[in-house]
Amino acid sequence: TDYSLAIAFPLGQGLALGATAHYLKGQNAEFNASIISAPFRPGAAAEDFLQFAWSGAENAFTKLNVDVGISADLGPFFKAGLMIRNISSPVIRTPASELRLARRLVGGLAFRPDSQLGVFLDIDVAQGDLFHNGQEVQPVSLGVEKGLFQNKFFLRAGFLGDLSSKY
């Protein structure tokens, strides 16, 4: 569970600084399972796999994490931003290993021709092990947002890719 509190301060004309504090709370576990053990029997469904995984979550953890960002207006339609995520690089430990939420530097560009439409580009400045599998990735995302019902409801769609991927 992630409880968050965000605040932003104007620094000048078209320039703002913001921060978000995250209180992370949950349970985790690590286990090994044989391919012939109970959760992997023939005919097992995804529900069986999830029940097996979640029933073993016995190690409680709480962590505090902070993100900081700055944004600047680039004329009437464009905005650029830079955000440092996971400043405190929290570590979630189990008896067998540890999971570190790596610090990330993300740059972004937004194009808003009006208050209901936006096009957004975000790029991680450096590669990192975001999925905790030992592979370095450098995400890039491009998305479109449309405000509906006088901006009471927003619809988003986009693409996510990896700049460090060969193909």
C-alpha positions as CSV (number, residue, x, y, z in Angstrom):
1,T,0.0,0.0,0.0
2,D,1.3,3.5,-0.9
3,Y,0.0,6.5,1.0
4,S,1.2,9.7,-0.6
5,L,1.2,13.4,0.1
6,A,2.3,15.9,-2.5
7,I,3.0,19.6,-2.4
8,A,4.2,22.2,-5.0
9,F,5.7,25.7,-4.6
10,P,5.9,28.3,-7.3
11,L,9.5,29.6,-7.6
12,G,8.8,32.3,-10.2
13,Q,7.0,33.0,-13.4
14,G,6.4,29.6,-15.0
15,L,8.7,27.7,-12.6
16,A,7.6,25.3,-9.9
17,L,9.2,22.9,-7.4
18,G,7.3,19.9,-6.0
19,A,7.8,17.0,-3.6
20,T,5.9,13.8,-2.9
21,A,6.3,11.8,0.3
22,H,5.3,8.1,0.1
23,Y,4.6,5.8,3.1
24,L,4.9,2.3,1.9
25,K,3.3,-0.5,3.9
26,G,2.9,-4.2,3.1
27,Q,4.0,-7.8,3.5
28,N,6.4,-9.9,1.5
29,A,7.9,-13.4,1.4
30,E,10.3,-15.4,-0.7
31,F,9.9,-19.1,-1.4
32,N,11.0,-21.8,-3.8
33,A,8.5,-24.1,-5.4
34,S,9.0,-27.1,-7.5
35,I,7.4,-27.3,-10.9
36,I,5.6,-30.5,-9.7
37,S,4.4,-29.0,-6.4
38,A,0.7,-28.1,-5.6
39,P,0.3,-24.7,-7.2
40,F,1.6,-25.9,-10.6
41,R,-0.6,-29.0,-11.0
42,P,-2.3,-29.6,-14.3
43,G,-5.4,-27.5,-14.7
44,A,-4.3,-24.8,-12.2
45,A,-5.6,-21.3,-12.8
46,A,-4.0,-18.0,-12.2
47,E,-6.1,-17.7,-9.0
48,D,-4.3,-20.8,-7.6
49,F,-0.9,-19.3,-8.3
50,L,-1.8,-16.0,-6.7
51,Q,-3.3,-17.7,-3.6
52,F,-0.1,-19.7,-3.2
53,A,2.0,-16.5,-3.5
54,W,0.0,-14.2,-1.3
55,S,-0.7,-16.8,1.5
56,G,3.1,-16.9,2.1
57,A,3.5,-13.1,2.6
58,E,4.4,-13.0,6.3
59,N,7.2,-10.3,6.6
60,A,5.7,-6.9,7.3
61,F,7.5,-3.8,6.2
62,T,7.1,0.0,6.3
63,K,9.3,2.5,4.4
64,L,9.3,6.2,3.8
65,N,10.2,7.4,0.3
66,V,10.4,10.9,-1.3
67,D,10.3,12.2,-4.9
68,V,11.3,15.7,-5.9
69,G,10.6,17.5,-9.2
70,I,10.9,20.8,-11.0
71,S,8.9,22.1,-13.9
72,A,9.2,25.1,-16.2
73,D,6.9,26.6,-18.8
74,L,8.3,26.8,-22.3
75,G,5.9,29.2,-23.9
76,P,2.1,28.9,-23.8
77,F,1.8,25.3,-24.9
78,F,4.9,23.4,-23.7
79,K,6.2,22.5,-20.2
80,A,9.4,20.6,-19.3
81,G,10.2,18.8,-16.1
82,L,12.8,16.9,-14.3
83,M,12.0,14.5,-11.5
84,I,14.2,12.5,-9.1
85,R,12.2,9.4,-7.9
86,N,13.0,7.3,-4.9
87,I,15.5,9.8,-3.4
88,S,15.9,7.7,-0.2
89,S,16.4,4.5,-2.2
90,P,14.4,2.4,0.3
91,V,15.4,-1.2,0.9
92,I,12.8,-3.9,1.6
93,R,14.5,-6.9,3.2
94,T,13.6,-10.5,3.6
95,P,15.6,-13.2,5.4
96,A,17.0,-14.3,2.0
97,S,17.6,-11.1,0.1
98,E,16.8,-7.4,-0.2
99,L,14.8,-5.3,-2.7
100,R,16.1,-1.8,-3.3
101,L,13.9,0.8,-5.0
102,A,16.5,2.4,-7.2
103,R,16.9,6.2,-7.5
104,R,15.7,7.4,-11.0
105,L,16.1,10.6,-12.9
106,V,13.2,11.2,-15.3
107,G,12.9,14.0,-17.8
108,G,9.6,15.0,-19.4
109,L,8.1,17.2,-22.0
110,A,4.4,18.1,-22.2
111,F,2.4,19.7,-25.0
112,R,-1.0,21.1,-24.0
113,P,-2.7,22.9,-26.9
114,D,-5.8,23.5,-24.6
115,S,-7.0,22.5,-21.1
116,Q,-8.6,19.3,-22.4
117,L,-5.8,17.7,-24.5
118,G,-2.2,16.8,-23.6
119,V,0.7,14.9,-25.2
120,F,3.4,13.8,-22.8
121,L,6.9,12.3,-23.3
122,D,8.9,10.9,-20.4
123,I,12.4,9.5,-20.6
124,D,14.6,8.0,-17.9
125,V,17.9,9.8,-18.1
126,A,20.0,6.6,-17.2
127,Q,19.5,2.9,-17.4
128,G,18.4,1.0,-14.3
129,D,17.2,-2.3,-13.0
130,L,13.6,-1.2,-12.6
131,F,12.0,-4.7,-12.7
132,H,14.6,-6.3,-10.2
133,N,15.6,-9.0,-12.6
134,G,19.2,-8.0,-13.3
135,Q,18.5,-6.4,-16.7
136,E,19.1,-2.7,-17.2
137,V,16.3,-0.8,-18.9
138,Q,15.8,2.8,-19.9
139,P,12.0,3.5,-20.2
140,V,10.6,6.0,-22.6
141,S,6.8,6.7,-22.7
142,L,4.6,8.7,-25.0
143,G,1.0,9.3,-24.2
144,V,-2.1,11.3,-24.9
145,E,-4.6,12.5,-22.4
146,K,-8.1,13.8,-23.1
147,G,-10.3,15.6,-20.6
148,L,-14.0,14.7,-20.7
149,F,-17.1,16.2,-19.0
150,Q,-15.5,19.6,-18.4
151,N,-12.3,17.9,-17.2
152,K,-14.0,15.9,-14.5
153,F,-12.8,12.6,-16.1
154,F,-9.5,12.1,-18.0
155,L,-8.8,9.3,-20.5
156,R,-5.2,8.4,-21.1
157,A,-3.5,6.1,-23.7
158,G,0.1,5.7,-24.5
159,F,3.1,3.6,-25.4
160,L,6.0,2.4,-23.2
161,G,9.3,1.4,-24.7
162,D,12.9,0.7,-23.7
163,L,15.7,2.9,-25.2
164,S,18.4,0.3,-24.2
165,S,16.6,-2.5,-26.1
166,K,18.4,-3.7,-29.2
167,Y,15.1,-3.9,-31.3
